[in-house]
Amino acid sequence: EVEAGFRHLRWDAPPTLETWWREVAETRRRGWAVDAGNYIAGVTVVAAPIRHSDNRFSHALVAIGVGAAIRDGLTALRQDLVVGARTLSHRLGRES
């Protein structure tokens, strides 16, 4: 089911399904995700999960920008997104 959905996405530079699964696992481990131009060429997307009190994923706090411009501040942006997502999760009754 996931593979079928993955295959229907329109990527500018699609990773292999295996690479994507590795990135998903890494995202779960570190608590944030980044896509640097795969989905939309020249665009970097950074996201952190927001969870409900039952620990299920409900939303994401996301920042999107032109690749080079956003990459310069990526570390600080990532940290701010993680803190913001945790704050929102806490307000929903679940610390992420």
N, C-alpha and C positions, 0 to 999 in steps of 0.2 A: 504494500500500500504506500509506504513512504517512497520507495523507489519509483513507483508510477507517478506520484506527485512531483518528485524531483525532476523526472524526465520531461514533465510538462512546463517547468519553469522556463522563462526566456532569459537567458544569461548572455552578456556580451562576451565573456571569457569563462565558460563553465569549467569548474573542476570536475574531476572524475567523481563518481559516487563514493568510491573508497576514500579519496582525499576529503570529500565533504564529511563523511562519517568521522574521520580522524579529527577534523576541525570541530565538529559537534562535541566530541568527547573532550577536547581541549577547552572548549567554551564552558562545558559543565564544570571542569576541574578549576578553572581560573575565575569563573563568575562573570565573564564579559566576552563579547564577540567583536570581531572586526572583519570587514570585507573591504579590501583595497582594490576596487576596480573590477572584480569578477562579475558581479551582478550588473552594474552599470559602469561602463568604461569611464575612467577619470574621476570617479566618485568614490569616496571612502565613507563607509557607514560603521559606526561604533554603537554598541548596544549593551545594556545590562538588564537582567530580568527583574520583573516585579512579580511577587508571589502573593497568593491569598493565604489566609490563616491555616488552610489545610495543606500548604506547601505546593499547591499546583500553580504552575506558571499562568499568569493572567494577562500580563502586558509586558512591554519593554520600554525603557527609557532610551531614546535614540538620538544620536547627533549625526548629521549628514553634511558633508562638505566636499568642495573640490579637492581632489587627492593631495596635491602638494601643500595646499593651505592648511588642511586639517592635520596632516601628518606631523607638521612642525610642533604642534602642541598635543600630540596624541597621548602622551603619558599623563599629563594633567587632566585632559578631557576624560580619559578612561577612568581615572580616579574619581573625578567629579560625578560621572555617570553612575559608578558603583555606589558611591555614598548617597546620591539622590535616589537610586532604586531601592537601597536599603531603607531609607527614610520613608519612601512611599509604601514599601512592603510592611514596615512597622505600623504605619497608619492603618493598613488593612488588617493588622493583627498578626503579621508574620514577619519576623526578621529574616532577610534572605542571606 
